């Protein structure tokens, strides 16, 4: 019975996703004012409501007007959870391969977000410059510094130093965020969406002028401790 419910709600979310993506595209084509960020947040809240996902947030008072949010990455569910709890002007940095995801890819193809193609040093450099430009324009950015899903998700993978380059020497605070539970909502590369509880711990602000291996390891250890505290 539980499996049937999961299939039903997953199909419902697929239709909701196509609906939001189609509505945004049509409005854009006909010149009707529409905000991608507004649409994305409404979509995320709809997914959470229809799938009975409970989100427990600790430290929401630590979220400033603008920040670089660095988050551990457990599944594609991370995206709609973060959309639901972070400011609407937050922009994701994501791996280019996610454009091929059967559910998330639909929205990413229309999003003002920043894909990173690590197979090309030039493309990676362009992504870093675009992220810094987004920060200059007053946006926040969301980075998964592990670069991929940590699964099995007990430990945080080593951070890619390039992710911290997007935040160093900008004066914008870095906010570490640890999440537990999204790996039970969706499996890696899966399309089924399950009900469940997600715990989110938001850390305090840091300013960094460095993106070297030592700095990356410091952030990784801090986020590992945060994640362990909410397991």
PyMOL commands that set and color helices and strands:
alter all, ss='L'
color gray80, all
select helices_A, chain A and resi 2-29+36-50+60-62+77-85+96-100+104-108+121-136+161-165+182-185+213-230
alter helices_A, ss='H'
color red, helices_A
select strands_A, chain A and resi 53-58+68-71+90-95+114-116+140-143+174-180+196-206
alter strands_A, ss='S'
color yellow, strands_A
deselect
rebuild
show_as cartoon
